[in-house]
Amino acid sequence: MSDPIKPFRQPWNLVEHEESFAVVDASNTALALVYFEEESGRRSSMKRLSREDARRFASQVVKLPELLEELREHRAARDAPA
């Protein structure tokens, strides 16, 4: 039998590195890396986001656990017997 799936520990946080933003959980496990490039010419050839776009994107990933909890609560309220 396989091990049960363990959720990533909350809260999730955003950590800035030299060329990326990392989304990490409470145990500092990297869940996502969003790379950016400041120089527009290199950004285009490397197909990377601008620093601000990468920060915005990673910030939204950090919010996923809260959004999923809100969705679960909404569905539970909707499906509850009247």
C-alpha positions in Angstrom: 0.0 0.0 0.0 1.3 3.4 -0.9 2.0 6.2 1.7 -0.9 8.7 2.1 -0.5 12.0 0.4 0.8 14.6 2.8 -0.2 18.2 2.2 2.3 20.9 2.0 2.5 22.7 5.4 1.0 26.1 5.6 1.6 29.0 5.6 3.1 29.3 2.1 5.5 32.2 1.7 7.3 34.0 -1.1 11.1 34.2 -1.1 13.0 36.3 -3.6 16.2 35.0 -5.1 18.6 36.5 -7.6 16.7 35.4 -10.7 13.5 33.9 -9.3 10.8 33.9 -6.7 10.2 30.7 -4.7 7.0 29.7 -3.1 7.9 27.7 0.0 5.8 25.9 2.6 6.2 26.2 6.4 9.0 23.6 6.4 10.9 25.6 3.7 10.2 23.1 0.9 10.2 24.8 -2.4 6.8 24.3 -4.1 7.3 26.5 -7.1 10.0 28.7 -8.7 9.0 31.6 -11.0 12.0 32.9 -12.9 12.4 36.5 -14.1 14.9 38.6 -16.1 15.4 42.3 -15.7 17.0 43.0 -19.1 14.3 43.1 -21.8 16.4 41.6 -24.6 17.5 38.7 -22.5 14.0 38.3 -21.1 12.6 37.8 -24.6 15.3 35.2 -25.7 15.1 33.4 -22.4 11.3 33.5 -22.4 11.1 34.7 -18.8 8.8 37.1 -17.1 9.7 40.6 -15.9 10.5 40.8 -12.2 7.2 42.4 -11.3 5.1 39.9 -13.4 7.0 37.0 -11.7 6.4 38.5 -8.3 2.7 38.9 -9.0 2.3 35.4 -10.4 4.2 33.8 -7.4 2.1 35.9 -5.0 -1.1 34.4 -6.5 0.4 30.9 -6.0 1.0 31.7 -2.3 -2.8 32.4 -2.0 -3.9 29.0 -3.3 -4.4 27.2 0.0 -6.7 30.0 1.2 -8.6 30.0 -2.1 -9.1 26.3 -2.0 -10.4 26.5 1.6 -12.9 29.2 0.6 -14.0 27.0 -2.3 -14.5 24.0 0.1 -16.5 26.1 2.5 -18.7 27.5 -0.3 -19.4 24.0 -1.6 -20.2 22.7 1.8 -22.6 25.5 2.5 -24.2 25.1 -0.9 -24.6 21.3 -0.5 -25.8 21.4 3.2 -29.4 20.3 3.7 -31.7 23.2 4.2 
